[in-house]
Amino acid sequence: MTLSKKYNVIVERNVPATMRDGSILYADVWRPDDSGTFPVLLTRTPYDKSHPRNATIAGVDPLRSVGEGYVVIYQDVRGRFTSQGNWAFEHEFDDGYDSVEWAAQLPYSDGNVGMFGISYLGFTQWMAAVARPPHLRAIFPMQMAGSIRDFILPGNAFALGSALYWGAGQTADALMRRAASGENIMSSMAGLLAVVDNIPKAYERLPLQGGNPVISDNFAAFGEWLEHAEDADYWNRISYGHRLHLVDIPVFHLGSWHDVYSGPVPALFAGMREQGGSQNTRASQKLLMGPWTHGQMASDVIGDLYMGLSATSAIVDLAGLHLKWFDHWLKGKSNGFMDEPPVRIYVMGDNQWRSELEWPLARTVWTKFYLHSGGGANTRGGDGRLDTAAPDTAEPHDSYVYDPNDPVPTVGGPTVQPGTGVGANAGPKDQARVESRTDVLVYSSSALEKEIEVTGPITACIIATSSAVDTDWTVKLVDVHPDGRAYSVADGICRARYRNGNERADFLEPGKAYEYEIDLQSTSNVFKVGHRIRVQVSSSNFPRFSRNTNTGGLIGSETELKPARQTILHNAEHASFVRLPVIPR
């Protein structure tokens, strides 16, 4: 057996790359100490190319990759840290193209370029892929959707928890750049620290646009997101999910069940299998879905649940997975990687990895679980039933008052916001403090006599009335353990004014019944014998989502908060349900 040569590492800092408009972006280059040429692995980041975390969260281990004969490049995107210009999402198309072609022409490059990275670093990969630079051979985006809109306005509701927290991080660099130009930033820095040090209070400030001026004044995108909620052209300019036909390279899609993109990542995989730029490209897609939260793949405990050692990135070996992928597509190695099934999922409950051939799974039995009355006006947060039998005409409705002055707190779920109180971090969390509220309806199945596996995209259909002209509807899928602990599995939201699409507001007639379809994204979870399947229905999940004021006012400028009487209908004429992708066991 012949062992491959292992290379020593040379690191070059702040290597310039000139973009088509003359702006210079700077990169750190890790390369073999050798006179030969090698394929390049490139990532483009707004989070500081030189930060040590790059070696742990971006997916590629630079030392290991260089040792295996790759050049690894970390580049600051335009307008961030060392790179020139003004940061704007739409620049990532042209800058991605130019950066790939620059990397391909470096004297130690063999002309084959792959891209890697997580979250925004996945966004820059997709933007480059749509621009179609000739030397880009394959990409490996992790935990990224087809649009920034999926992050900011899921269910057309403003994702305040993530947006404000992320905006605070970007504001810090903006202030440092102002300071470097000689400006006095002491007052602005004090304002930013006030936000970061008391983030729960920052979430409560109204109006959203201007409530935390240090963010609005230094991170323009925050205000743009609020202003352009109904502007399809704005979102299309900074998105690629509608341009998959332009992508003509292999893509390894990596996502996770407790991430904000648990639905969009497998949807992108399915989309590329149908719309990719060529037959070869459509056949060259891979999907891996783990049990993790956003950017947290190293632990065997996700939220409050032990997921098993096999769930950790150390066992999965993400760095090795990247090398196998790029060895095949950039070095032409026949390593059998593409002979394996295209889909790999982690089935929670069983806590095991499993291979599949497609997404959604062909053997899915789409099953409606109907909400049944809890006995009229709800007094303790719900005691309704959940089963597969459609309701009859005799069932009364369930009602509650949603008061945006006292919203239901975020407890777990697919969020990237920091902890804002006990139990408010990401992932599966016990829902006891939520389900004890009078403004949360709870519908539970009987204890299961047989396991039920739910793997795939989940939707809820809620038929309801409101006393308001606009409001929100939230739904959670929950796994109830025999001892009563109830852990969130998936959740979603629908902003009522956008129930018919996000291009215009369609306000409610108070008291009139409307049908709301709510996307709970995707999961793979086995509800074990003795467990119960539960659905929560409410009207807030704060601060993950901004509070609906119930007034119909503009999302960014409204300050008035009005309570609303909410009524969930479930009878033969108005059957509310959640549709689960049940997989035969």
N, C-alpha and C positions, 0 to 999 in steps of 0.2 A: 504494500500500500504506500502511495506517495502522499506525503503530508504537504498541504499548501503552505507557501511561504508566509511567515508572519513578519509584519513591518513595524519598525519603530515610527514614532509620531513626530511630525513637525507641526507647530501651531503658529499661524500668522494672524495677527490682530489687525482689525480695521483695514481690510483690503477693499479698495474702492471699486464700485461698479457704476458706470455712467448710464443713466437712463436716456431715452430718446429725446427728452426735453432738456437735457443737460444736468438734471439733478443727480447728485452722487449719493448712492446708498452704500453703507459700509457693512462688511461681513468679517466674521472670524472663520478662518479656514483651518481645518484639521486634515492633514494629508500624510501619506506615507513618505518616509525618508528614503526615497528611491528616485532614480532618474526616469522611470517608466511613466506611462499614462494609465489612468484609472477611471472607472465610472464615478459619477458625482451624486451624492445624496444631499439635497438642498432643502432647508426649511427657512421660512420667512416669518418673522415674529414681531409683534408690537411690544413684547414683554422683556426686552433687553437680551440681545444675542449672547452676552457674556455671563449671564446669570448661571450659577452652578446647577439650578434645577433643570436646565435644558437636557442634561444627560439622564434625568430620571423620568420626566413627564412627556418628553417629545417622542418617545418610542424607540429612538435610535441611541445606542451607546457609542459615542464617538471613538473611544479607545478601541473597543472591540471591532467596530466597523473598519477603522483605519487598518488595524491589524489584519483584517481579512481582505484588504486591498481595495478600499474605497476612499474617496475624498469626501469629507463631511463639512458642509458649509451652513453656518448660522448667520442669517442676514437680518439687520434691523429694517423693517419696512419704512417707507417714506414718512418723514415727519416724526419718527420715534427714536429716542435715545441718540445714537450717533449719526443717523441718516438725515440728509437735508430734505427740505420741502415741507409741505403741509399734509398731514395725515387725512386721508379720505378714502372710504371703502372702494369707490369706483376706480381709484388708481391701481388697485391690485390686478386688474386685467392686464394693462400695458406693462406695469412694473414686473408682474409675474412672467410675462413673455420675455421681456428684456433681461431679467435676471437669469432665467434658464439658459438663454442663448449666450449670455456672458459667461456663465459657468461652463458651458460646453466648449468655449474657446480658450479656457485657461490652459497654460502650457502643460500642466500635469493631468488634464482631463482627456479621456478618450472619446468624448463627444456624446456619451450616454448619460442622461440625467434623470434621476428619480426624485420625487419630493415626498416629504414625511411631516408629521406633526399633528398636534391635537387642538381641537377647538378652533380659535382664530387661525392657528397654523394649518388647520384643515381647510378653512375658508380660502386662504391664499393658494392652496393647492388647486382647489376647484376653479378658482378664478383664472389661474394660469392654464389649466387644462382646457377651459372654454376658449381661451385666446389661441390655443393650438401652436405653441412654439415647436419647431421641427425636431428639436433634440430631446423633448420630454418623452420618456418611454413608459413610465408607470408612476402612479401615486399611491399613497397609503394614508388617507385622511382618517383621523380618529375623532369620534364624538363631535360631528359637525353636520348641520342640516343643509338644505338646499337654498336657504335664504336666511339673512339676518332677521327677517320678520318672524321666523319660527322661534327665535330666541326672545325677541322683544314683545311680540303680540300673539302668543299662542292662544287660540280660541278667540282672537281679536281683542283680548284683554291685555292691558299693559302689565308686563312682567316687572313690576316695580322692584321686587327684592333683588333680582339679578341685575337689572338695568342700573339701579343706583349704586349698588356695590361695585359693579364693573366700571361704571363711570367714575367712581371715586379713585379707582386705581389708575385710570387713564389721566385723570386730572393731576395726579401727583407728577407725572412726567411732563405734562404741559407747563406746570409751574416751574419745574427745574429748567426747562428750555427758556422760559421768560427770565429767570434769574441769570442764566448764562448770557443773555443779551444785555444785562446791566439793570434790569428792572427790579424795583423793590417789591418782593412778593410776601413780605412778612404778614400783612393782613390777610391775604388770600390763603396762606399756609395755615394760619390760625383757624380760618373758616373751615378748611379741609379737615384739620385735626378734630374740630368740633363735630363734624359729620361722622368721621370714622370712630371716634371715641364714644359716641352715643348714637349708633346707627338705628336702634329702635325708634328714637325720637325723630331722627331724620326721615324715616319712612312715613311718619304721621303728618309731616308738614304739608300744608296746602297753600297755594296751588302747586301741583306737581311741577309745572314750569315756573321756576323762580322760587319755589319753597326752600331750596338749598342752592342759593345763587352761586356759590363757589363751583358747583358742578355745572350748572347751566352756562356760566360765563366762560368756563375753560374747557368744556367738552361739548362741542357744538352738536354732536350727534344726538345727545340726550334730548335737546329741544327739537331737533328735526324729527325724531321718532314720534314725539307727541303731536307735532304739527301735521305729519303726513300719514296719519292712521288710515285715511281713506284714499290716499294717493297711490294707485297701483303703479304708475310710471316710476315714482320714486323708488319703490321696493324692487321693481324689475331691473332698474339700473344697477342695483348692487346685489343681484341674485343670479343664480345659475340653474336652479331646479327646472326652469322652463327652457333650458338650452342644452339638455343632455345629448341631443342629437349632434351637437358640435364636439362632444368629447369622444375621441377616437383612440383611447389608450386603456390599458388594464387598470382597474381600481380595486384596492383592498379596502372594504368598508368595515370599520371597527366601531361598535357602539356598545351601549349597556342599558340594562332594564331600568335602572334607577337614575337615569340621566335625563336632562331636559330634552334630549334628542332621541329618546327611545323609539319614537315613531318615525321621525324623518330619516334616520340612518338606514333601516331596512327598506324604507320606501325608495330611497335613492338607489339602493342595490337593485330592487325590482324595476325601477325606472330605467336604469342602465341596461338591464337584461332585455328590455323591450325597445329602448330608444337609442342606445349607444351608436356611435358613428359608423360602425361596420359590424358584420357578422362575427368576425374574430374578436372585436371588442366586446360585443354582447356576450360572447362565450367566455370571456376572460375576467369575470367579476367574482370577487370573493366577499363573503360576509361573515363576521364573527361578532356575536352579541354575548357579553358577559353580564354578571349581576351587579356591576359597580355603580357608583355615583360619578359625577363629573370630575374627571381628573384624578380620582382616587381608586387606584387599582392594586395597591400593594397589600391591603388588609384582607384577612379572612372573615372579618366582621363588617357587615354592611348595615348602616343604621344601627338597629338594636339586635340584628339577627346574625348568628353564625352561619356562614355560607359554605364552610368547608375549605380545607387547605388548597384544594384543586382550583378554587376561584381566584387565587392570588396571581398577580402578574409574574411573580417569581416562578411559579409552576407553569404558567402559560408561556413564559419566556418571550415577552413581546419583542425584545431586541433580536432574539434568534428568529422570530417570525418575520421580522422586517428583512433580515439577511436572506432567508430562504426566498422571500418574494422577489427581492431585488437581484439575488443571484440568478433567478430564472429569467427575469425580464431585462436586466442590464448586462449580465455576463453570459447569458445563453446557456446556463447550466441545466442539464437534464436531471433535476433532483426529485422528480416525481411530484412536486408540489401541486401542479395543476391537475394531476390525476386524482387528487382527493376530492371528496364532495365539496360543492361550492359554499355550503352553509354550515356554520358551526355555532351552536347555541348552548348556553348554560341554562339548564332546567332547574329553577329554584324549587325548593321542596324536596325534590330528589337529590339536589345538589350534585348534579353530574353534567358533564359535557356530552353533547350528542350531535352527530352529523345529519344533515338534511340535504335535499336536492333542490329546494326552491323556497321562495317566500312570497306570500303566505304558504303554509304547508298544504299540499294538494289534498290531503286526507282530512282537512278541517271540517268539522260539523258545526256550522254556524248556529248557535243556540240562543234563543231569547229567554232571559230570566226576567220575569215580570215583577213589578212592584205592586204589593197588595196593601190594602189599607191598614194603618195602625190604629184605626178607631176614631177617626174624625180629627178635630183640632188637636194638634200634638202638644203635649205638655212637658215632656222630659227629654226630647231629642229623638224620639222615634221608637216604635216597637213593631214596625211593619214586617210583613213576610216577603220572602223572595223565593219564587219557584218558577217552573216552566209552564205552568197552567195560566192561560190568559184570564184576566179578571172578568167577573160577571157584572151585570148592570147594577147590582145592589151595593157595591162597595162605595163607601163615602170617601171624600178627599182627605188629604192631610195638609195642614196649614201651619205657618210660623211667621214671625215678624223678623225681617232682616233690617237691622239698624247699623248703618255704616259707621256710627259713632262707637260701636262695640262689635267689630267684625270677628268672625271665626279665625283664630290664630293658625298660622302655618305650623303644622307638626309633621315633620318629615316630608317625604315626597321627592320628586325629581327637581331639585332646585340647586342653584350654585350660590345662593346667598349665605352669609355667615350665620352662626347661631344667634337667635334673637330671643332667647329665653329657654326654659327647660324643654327639652325634646324638640327643638325647632331646627335641628340640622337636617341634612339630606338623608334619604334612604328610608327603609321601612321602620316606622316608629309606632309605638303603642298609641292608639287613638282615644284612650280613655278620657282625656281632658277635653277632647273635641266632642265626643259622643254624649257627654253629660250635659251639653248645652241644649236649650230649648229651641234654638234656631238651626239645629242639625237633625234631619230625618234619617233614620236608620232602618234598613230593610235586610233581614237576615234569613238565610236558608235554614232548614233543619240540619242537625248534625249529619254529616255525610256517612253513608254506609259503604260507599265505594269512592275511590280516588277520582278526582276530576282534574284533568290537565287542561290548562288554559294557555295556549301558545299562539300568539298572533296579534293583529290590531283589534282594539276594543272600542266600541262606540256605545253611547247611551242615547236613548230617545226619550225625552222628558216632555210631557204635555202639561202645561201649567198656565196659571193666570197670575197677574201681579197688579197691585194698585198703582204701580209706577209706570211712567212712560218709557223708562229704560231701567234695566237691572241686570244682574248676573245670575247664572246658574252653575253651580259646581257639583261635580260627581266624583266620588272615590270608590274604587274597588278595594275591598279589605279582606284579609285572610284571618279569620277568628280561630284561635287555638282553643283546645278543650278547656284550658284553665281560664279562659275569658280574655286573654290578651288579644288585641285586635291590631294587626299590622297592615299598613297601607301597602298596596301592590301597584296601583296605577291611579292617576287622576287626570281631570281635565276641567275646562271651563268654557262657557259660551256667554259672550256679551250680547244681550238681547237685541240691541239695535243693529247688530251685524249678523243676525241669524240667517239672512239671505245673501250674505257676501260682504266683503269688506270695502267695497268701492263707494258705498253710500249708507247713511244711517236710515233705518226703517223703524220708526218709533212705534211703541205699543199703544193699543187702545186699552186703558185700564179695565180690568175685569174680563177681558176677552181671552179665550184659550188659544195658545199658540204651541206649535211643536218645535222643540229645540233638539238638534243633533249635536252631541258633545263628543269630541275626540278624546279618548283616554290614552292615546298612543298605543304602545305595544308592550307585551310582557311574555314571559314563559314561566308559569308557576303551577305547581301541583298542589291542589287543595287536598290534604290528606284525610284519611278516614277519621271521623270524630271532629274534624274541623267544620266550620261553617263559612259559606260565601256571604259576604255582606256588601251592601251598597249604601253609601252615604250621599245624601242630597242636601245642599245648602246654597247660599248665595255669596259666600266670601271665603277666601283662603289668603289671609293677609299676614305678612306683606309680600308673599310670593306674587300675588296679583294686587294691583291697586284697587282700592275700594270703589265700587260703583256708587256714585252719589245718589242714584235713583231720580235725578232731576232732568236728565237729558241734556245737561250742559256739556260744554267742550271738555274733553278729558284732561287737557293740560291746564285749563284756567279756572275750572269750577272749584268753589270753596264751600258751598252750601251742601249739607248732608241731610237727607230725608229718609226716615224709615219707610218700609214698604211691607204690605201684607202679601205673602207668597202662598200660593195654593198649588199642590201637586195633584193631578188627576190620574186615576187609575180605575177605569171601568171599561165595559165592552166597547164604548164609543171612543174613549180616550185612554188607551193602554200605554202606560209608561214602562220602559224596560231597558235593560242593558244587554247588548248582543255580545256573547262571549265566543271566541274561537276554541271550541272544545276538540281535543285531540283524542281519538279512541286509544285506550290503554291496552 
